[in-house]
């Protein structure tokens, strides 16, 4: 971030806890932050997390160059990645897939030259135990 002249800050309650796979969750946050830094120069990147009902909402927002509607659709898995001219196609698919593995949902608000905000929502609590049934 310093090399590109970006500031990086975060906001989350210190007592915020979530039941999740920590390795997948940190991988998602790291990749979103890396993407924000890659496409932002002399700007700001903000990571925030808060509880929203039964879900954890994590947001990574930047003031970078933003994404086209086609890039957003590809990131969200709504469009064939072959048509998108971006070096981070596999990274986007990776983030989308990891979010789904956590039972989460990804959303993006972006406009070209106006920055990008990516939100990840995952369940706060463990899934209910599977009913074993009787033989």
Number of C-alpha atoms within 10 A of each C-alpha: 18 10 8 13 13 19 16 15 10 11 12 12 10 6 6 11 12 16 13 16 10 10 8 15 17 11 15 22 17 14 15 23 21 14 18 28 25 14 17 24 19 14 19 19 23 17 20 15 18 16 18 12 9 12 16 21 20 22 24 22 22 28 22 26 19 21 20 14 13 16 21 21 16 20 26 18 14 11 14 11 18 9 10 16 10 11 8 13 15 12 15 23 16 16 23 21 18 16 20 15 13 16 13 17 17 19 15 18 15 22 16 12 13 14 21 25 22 19 20 24 23 25 20 18 13 9 10 6 6 6 6 6 5 4 3
